Amino acid sequence: MVARATIKYCESIGDEVVAVTRQEMDISMRWAIREVFEREKFDAVINCAAYTDVDGAETNEKECFEANASGVENLALFAKKYNCGFVTISTDFVFDGIYKGFYTQRDTPKPLGFYGNCKLQGEFLARNAYARSIIVRSGWIYGAGGTNFLSVMDNLLADGKKIKAIYDSFGTPTFGNDLAKRLRELAELDLPAIYHVTNSGEGTSYAGFAGKVCELRGYDLNLLERASAESLKRPAPRPQSSKMACLFSERFGLEPLPHWEDALKEFLNADQADQADCRR
Ligand SMILES: NC(=O)c1ccc[n+]([C@@H]2O[C@H](COP(=O)([O-])OP(=O)(O)OC[C@H]3O[C@@H](n4cnc5c(N)ncnc54)[C@H](OP(=O)(O)O)[C@@H]3O)[C@@H](O)[C@H]2O)c1
């Protein structure tokens, strides 16, 4: 999802993009990475690959670790060898979610589940392998071609399906297109650090996000069934509140990303064209 948006944005500003799928370059295999780096020359590498099944990670530990931790290190090592910029994406799930305010880079990560744990290890490994690494923690990402709840909610509601919306988990939603632009800006800025990248505003709950989709689309609010996170009995623990804010972006001259409600409007308006693009 984020890779597609990033490719689209970078191409739109005239970058020459080499986009590789897992089939072409599994990041858990150094030989596969080597082949690509020997074939192409990069100014910067933006890593959007990850094992993203948060519940599945609790049992598929090896696959998760290889994509989210050692795979990130592999890429960082090659970026170092070929002296190109390196940006990799991490997650709000590195935090335990007990704090009700906005997590910044001053807060100590304490992941609850295996997915967050591996993502945090990926951060460490990347920074140890290559001091030029830029880590971008983001959260609640949605966008065209996405299969997660936030991305597909509009389609489900449009079909008149009832959805369960959690009212007691909070985060800062992030539109993939806005994240993509920021990833590219950070690659250009080339200032190694951990960045927190989300749409602006106070954040919301899943139910709040779903309510906004209903309001903007004119769907019947009765399609939303409010549920507690606990009631879903999901295998992986998740932070109850993982809202994030960045200490650096604005100080480094980057504009705040649009308010999440404006970003959501843009997603819903652009959705049809983008979904068609994703099917191509
Ligand atoms: N979605 C969110 O809400 C969210 C929140 C916070 C952070 N993030 C982070 O944002 C980034 C992008 O996420 P996304 O939502 O765009 O994920 P996505 O749609 O699930 O895409 C991840 C891609 O990585 C590929 N992949 C998995 N293992 C790989 C490997 N070993 N080598 C190469 N490619 C591999 C997957 O290929 P297959 O499809 O073949 O498996 C998939 O194409 C990830 O770092 C994720 O952890 C996401």
PDBQT file of the ligand as one rigid body, heavy atoms in Angstrom, charges set to zero:
ROOT
HETATM    1  N1  LIG A 301      -0.661  -0.269   7.576  1.00  0.00    +0.000 N 
HETATM    2  C1  LIG A 301      -0.473   0.347   8.739  1.00  0.00    +0.000 C 
HETATM    3  O1  LIG A 301      -1.418   0.776   9.415  1.00  0.00    +0.000 OA
HETATM    4  C2  LIG A 301       0.921   0.576   9.255  1.00  0.00    +0.000 A 
HETATM    5  C3  LIG A 301       1.077   1.246  10.469  1.00  0.00    +0.000 A 
HETATM    6  C4  LIG A 301       2.351   1.535  10.922  1.00  0.00    +0.000 A 
HETATM    7  C5  LIG A 301       3.446   1.172  10.170  1.00  0.00    +0.000 A 
HETATM    8  N2  LIG A 301       3.271   0.486   9.005  1.00  0.00    +0.000 N 
HETATM    9  C6  LIG A 301       4.465   0.146   8.251  1.00  0.00    +0.000 C 
HETATM   10  O2  LIG A 301       4.373   0.790   6.983  1.00  0.00    +0.000 OA
HETATM   11  C7  LIG A 301       5.109   0.034   6.023  1.00  0.00    +0.000 C 
HETATM   12  C8  LIG A 301       4.259  -0.218   4.804  1.00  0.00    +0.000 C 
HETATM   13  O3  LIG A 301       3.120  -0.946   5.200  1.00  0.00    +0.000 OA
HETATM   14  P1  LIG A 301       1.912  -1.266   4.209  1.00  0.00    +0.000 P 
HETATM   15  O4  LIG A 301       0.687  -1.049   4.986  1.00  0.00    +0.000 OA
HETATM   16  O5  LIG A 301       2.134  -0.604   2.907  1.00  0.00    +0.000 OA
HETATM   17  O6  LIG A 301       2.126  -2.831   4.072  1.00  0.00    +0.000 OA
HETATM   18  P2  LIG A 301       1.620  -3.857   2.964  1.00  0.00    +0.000 P 
HETATM   19  O7  LIG A 301       0.592  -3.268   2.098  1.00  0.00    +0.000 OA
HETATM   20  O8  LIG A 301       1.321  -5.112   3.732  1.00  0.00    +0.000 OA
HETATM   21  O9  LIG A 301       2.933  -4.070   2.105  1.00  0.00    +0.000 OA
HETATM   22  C9  LIG A 301       4.054  -4.714   2.622  1.00  0.00    +0.000 C 
HETATM   23  C10 LIG A 301       4.778  -5.322   1.440  1.00  0.00    +0.000 C 
HETATM   24  O10 LIG A 301       5.973  -5.921   1.911  1.00  0.00    +0.000 OA
HETATM   25  C11 LIG A 301       6.153  -7.132   1.210  1.00  0.00    +0.000 C 
HETATM   26  N3  LIG A 301       7.033  -8.033   1.948  1.00  0.00    +0.000 N 
HETATM   27  C12 LIG A 301       6.761  -8.796   3.029  1.00  0.00    +0.000 A 
HETATM   28  N4  LIG A 301       7.852  -9.487   3.392  1.00  0.00    +0.000 NA
HETATM   29  C13 LIG A 301       8.837  -9.161   2.511  1.00  0.00    +0.000 A 
HETATM   30  C14 LIG A 301      10.180  -9.559   2.344  1.00  0.00    +0.000 A 
HETATM   31  N5  LIG A 301      10.744 -10.453   3.163  1.00  0.00    +0.000 N 
HETATM   32  N6  LIG A 301      10.886  -9.038   1.329  1.00  0.00    +0.000 NA
HETATM   33  C15 LIG A 301      10.331  -8.151   0.471  1.00  0.00    +0.000 A 
HETATM   34  N7  LIG A 301       9.054  -7.711   0.581  1.00  0.00    +0.000 NA
HETATM   35  C16 LIG A 301       8.315  -8.226   1.597  1.00  0.00    +0.000 A 
HETATM   36  C17 LIG A 301       4.758  -7.683   1.087  1.00  0.00    +0.000 C 
HETATM   37  O11 LIG A 301       4.743  -8.645   0.058  1.00  0.00    +0.000 OA
HETATM   38  P3  LIG A 301       3.612  -9.815   0.077  1.00  0.00    +0.000 P 
HETATM   39  O12 LIG A 301       2.318  -9.121  -0.160  1.00  0.00    +0.000 OA
HETATM   40  O13 LIG A 301       4.053 -10.701  -1.024  1.00  0.00    +0.000 OA
HETATM   41  O14 LIG A 301       3.700 -10.418   1.432  1.00  0.00    +0.000 OA
HETATM   42  C18 LIG A 301       3.984  -6.419   0.724  1.00  0.00    +0.000 C 
HETATM   43  O15 LIG A 301       4.051  -6.183  -0.660  1.00  0.00    +0.000 OA
HETATM   44  C19 LIG A 301       5.566  -1.229   6.767  1.00  0.00    +0.000 C 
HETATM   45  O16 LIG A 301       6.870  -1.015   7.246  1.00  0.00    +0.000 OA
HETATM   46  C20 LIG A 301       4.626  -1.318   7.946  1.00  0.00    +0.000 C 
HETATM   47  O17 LIG A 301       5.194  -2.030   9.032  1.00  0.00    +0.000 OA
HETATM   48  C21 LIG A 301       2.030   0.188   8.528  1.00  0.00    +0.000 A 
ENDROOT
TORSDOF 0
